[in-house]
Amino acid sequence: MTGTNGKTTTTRLITAALSPLGFQIASNIYGANMEAGLISALSRAPDARIAVLETDEKYITAMVKATRPKVVTLLNLSRDQMDRAAEIWLLARRWREALADAPDCRVVANADDPLVAWAAGSARQVTWVAAGQRWREDSWCCPNCGAHLQREGDDWSCLECGDRRPPVSWMLYDDEVIDPSGRSTPLQIALPGRANRSNAVVALAVAEAFGVQPSYALREMRLVTSIAGRYTQVSRRGCDIRLLLAKNPAGWLEALDVIAPPPAPVLLAVNAQGPDGRDTSWLWDVDYRRLRGRTILVGGERRLDLAVRLEADDVQFQLVNDIDEAIDAARSPSLEVLANYTAFQQYRTVLGRVQ
Ligand SMILES: [Zn+2]
């Protein structure tokens, strides 16, 4: 399973969805998704009959060759920090080549993302899911021929080469999932936001490939309330804090959809250590104007970079040095925290390794 955003959450939801099978499942649930993490996930569960593996976008082609998976899931593909558009196109082309060479593999792919649809289009068997595409800045061009894509709602098509959004067999409608037979079932998952509901629909499509009916899969998926500290509420000095993780422009856009409405104050935090990407110029790709008029606190090691960005969008804010200063400044019974990778991990440690 791979994609730019939602990998860890979707891996967890797929693992839950497959649990009615009663088999031991190997999985890298904490998001270590390159060689060492994958090997350790498999060696922790040597007798497992199924492995649900989150795999780095650049690593999935090697994994397809090495493991001949029954199902490959492709969520989305957009820039991660400093990737360039040309780089993600090359990545999509490598996915496409690897899947063309894996005739026995079923691909569960997001039809709403043109790059993903193009990459999956070479596969022999594809289950198309309307999993949404909140972030469109990386897909104005047809991946097949480079012409400008026509877009209307979730639909997309290329007038030059005829490439278009494939017909989907799974979709999300508000909080309902519509399965290939046309039956609609309320999702009612505990994880917040449209992006997570889309991830849940993808997980249901994967579960079906393993013979698990949506009602059985959903019963287990609804029990998933947090993913390695994300979405959990934790109380500190009388303030209910909720942590959200977002690593790149597409992730921030999705997270801004998930945060509680005003007046809940929001702490935004950005670091630029190795895993975050050293360059913070990606902050300029996110539109922050919807935060105007709210109580916004800005933290993290690169808070000044974020401050400059917010000023450009006319968003009022206050700088804070740590979570306790943020709680004091928030003067509110609740605080939403949106942080990138290492900033998130630092807060999580201060808050006692919340699960
Ligand atoms: Zn085209």
Boltz pocket constraint, residues with backbone or C-beta under 6 A from the ligand:
constraints:
  - pocket:
      binder: B
      contacts: [[A, 142], [A, 143], [A, 144], [A, 145], [A, 146], [A, 147], [A, 158], [A, 159], [A, 160], [A, 161], [A, 162], [A, 163]]
      max_distance: 6.0
